[in-house]
């Protein structure tokens, strides 16, 4: 099979095309013919070497396609099923390939209302947003929520889930006029709910976000960006509020989280939740993996019921070194609205 891999960690020049044997699924796995995949920030972080891994390495965590073989102990999936998958556990390879063998818990029937390209844009951001909001932040309709990074794939999914829950007091950030238009036109927020962060310090951003929330701090803040935006989430959270972050930081971090009165969390008696989508797949017992199955099935239901909808899905080309390289470079440059995907003919 064709695969795009990295030969060493570092820049996008390390991508190369290789021919591999088609993976053979184990008894508890399914073999999937990939028809589309998508890009996520974790992909370029892995490429840079932040998390290590065995080289050569095929990246990519989102895939949509069709099952072509099932392991002997798999009963709920069948050859010919049109599926999507989160490739966050012990898979044969990533999505930048023609085939992948996956533990069946990470694969479910995809929403038939979506194209295969739209389906490939969902698993990582849909699962992460759903878990961050419904399992960690747990907002109710009367709560206010600040989102750092509303125009990206994760932020746009989070805004939709909050709206589905009934949350109306949502404020987010944008660094480009195109991103603001995307949030207003595609995600149905008003311009007053979007803070332009360009050229502004932490104090001014905090003041503008609080003003956009009617002069109040936020019940929940969601950090999908890190760095200064994580600090902003700490500043904006109200007493007894919740902060959810999906982004790791270097040590030491600029905010003294653990240092008594110097800590904004301690001063406000606030709760900080870290969220790693792959935690159970990478570090948990297999008995915990059906949670992925259940939540992918839930996303399928929500899309088919049109309570969620795909936004900003951009196909940047067919699987090739140039396409994968360009997707990484576009994400790293910032300013992408929605999701970038690639097709696998």
Number of C-alpha atoms within 10 A of each C-alpha: 12 17 23 27 24 21 17 18 21 16 15 20 13 15 23 18 18 14 10 12 9 16 17 15 21 16 13 16 24 29 24 29 24 26 23 29 32 31 27 23 15 16 18 23 16 17 25 15 13 12 9 12 12 8 11 16 21 24 23 25 25 27 38 33 26 22 24 15 18 24 19 12 12 16 10 10 19 15 13 13 15 20 23 31 32 29 26 21 21 12 19 18 21 27 31 31 29 22 28 26 26 27 25 25 24 25 25 23 20 28 22 13 14 15 13 23 23 24 28 33 31 30 27 26 22 23 21 21 27 21 18 24 21 15 11 19 21 14 19 15 13 11 15 21 27 28 24 24 23 30 34 27 28 25 27 26 25 27 27 22 20 22 18 14 15 14 18 17 20 23 25 26 24 22 17 17 11 14 22 25 19 22 28 17 12 16 19 13 21 14 14 14 20 25 19 19 17 11 8 10 11 13 10 12 21 20 16 16 25 18 14 19 19 9 11 15 23 25 23 27 31 29 26 22 20 17 16 15 20 25 17 21 24 27 20 25 27 21 17 14 20 25 27 23 21 19 16 14 10 7 6 7 11 12 16 14 15 11 11 11 12 12 15 21 26 17 12 16 14 19 18 17 15 14 18 15 19 18 12 18 23 14 9 12 9 13 8 11 20 15 14 24 17 14 18 27 16 14 20 24 15 16 18 16 12 11 13 18 17 20 20 18 19 17 19 16 16 17 24 20 19 17 18 26 18 15 24 20 14 14 19 14 9 12 17 18 24 25 26 26 27 26 23 22 10
